Amino acid sequence: MTSFVNIGVKLSIFFHFLWLTLFFAYIFGFIGLESAFLQPVVWLSSPIYGLIISILAIRKKVAQVPAILSIIFSISTFFLWFLVLGISSF
């Protein structure tokens, strides 16, 4: 079980870097999502996955430093998402 959690934490950090890449590509207009329903699913699935796996890793006391990094990335991802939502609502 601990190796699966360790792999999951590393995968969540990879998803966070992928999210940041897609976020800046979306902001600068390189890509766009056409479906309004899929946007929250695509943009919020990575930080939610990161939070769940990181909390599980901290509770199991496995890969604590990457888990804490993943939690920090998840919180910053939510902050960026709500910042963009706030800017686009004006």
C-alpha positions, 0 to 999 in steps of 0.5 A, a space after each residue: 500500500 505504501 508504494 502505491 501511495 508514494 507513486 500516487 503522490 509523485 503522480 499528483 505532483 506531475 499533474 500539478 506541473 501539467 496543470 500549471 503548463 495548461 493554465 498558462 497556455 490557456 491564459 495566453 490563448 494557445 489552447 481553449 476548452 469549448 465545453 463550459 461543463 468540462 472546464 471545472 472538471 478538467 481544471 479542478 480534478 488535479 488539485 482535488 486528486 492531489 489533496 486526497 492523495 496527500 492527506 492519505 500519504 500524511 496519514 500513512 506517514 509515507 512520502 511526507 515532503 512530497 505530500 506537503 508540496 502537493 498540498 501547497 500546489 493544490 492550495 495555490 491551484 485553487 487560489 489561481 482558479 478563484 483568481 481567474 474566476 473573479 477576474 472573468 466575472 467583471 
